[in-house]
Amino acid sequence: MARLSEIELLEVRRQRLLAESERLRSQLDTEIGQLHATTGWLKSGFSFFQSARPYWPLVVAGAGFLLTKKRSATLSTLDRIWSVWGIAKKAFHFWRRHSEAGSPPEKER
């Protein structure tokens, strides 16, 4: 008889553990869903910054020109145009060199 009550106690404990386990699984599913909702923008943001990466040097150069101190209008404008032209040429050559290097070489026959 004592054996039967121990078995019944173990069964009751097992049922409680199963119920708690199911509750914790449900709570974990809810929290994972909230994490997906909160971090969903990361993938699209990372994709945007990866696609905009070649243009960052131009953005930084443009910001530099906007933040520089003003000098005489005519000379300053010509200097800036000349500087932008030089930076654009360098950026274009840099971009071409690295975009061609990124593509796999063609096989020779």
C-alpha positions, 0 to 999 in steps of 0.5 A, spaced: 500 500 500 505 504 501 508 503 494 502 505 491 501 512 494 509 513 492 507 511 485 501 516 485 505 521 488 510 520 483 505 521 478 502 527 481 509 530 481 510 528 473 503 531 471 505 538 475 512 538 471 509 536 465 504 542 466 510 547 468 514 545 462 508 546 457 507 553 460 515 555 459 515 552 452 509 557 451 512 563 454 518 561 450 515 561 444 511 568 446 518 571 447 521 569 441 515 572 437 517 578 440 524 578 439 523 577 431 518 583 431 523 587 435 529 585 430 526 584 424 528 591 421 536 589 422 536 585 416 533 590 411 537 595 415 544 591 414 542 590 406 541 597 405 547 599 408 551 594 404 548 596 398 550 603 399 557 602 401 560 604 395 557 611 396 560 612 403 566 616 400 562 620 396 557 622 402 563 623 407 566 628 401 560 631 400 559 632 408 566 635 408 564 640 403 558 642 406 562 643 413 568 647 410 569 654 412 567 659 407 572 663 403 571 668 397 565 666 393 569 665 386 575 662 388 572 658 393 567 655 388 572 653 383 576 650 388 570 646 390 568 644 383 576 642 382 576 638 388 569 634 387 572 633 380 578 630 383 575 626 388 570 623 384 575 621 379 579 617 384 572 614 387 570 612 380 577 608 379 577 605 386 570 603 385 571 600 378 578 597 381 574 593 387 568 592 383 572 588 377 576 585 383 570 582 386 567 578 380 570 571 379 576 571 373 573 567 367 576 560 365 581 560 360 580 555 354 
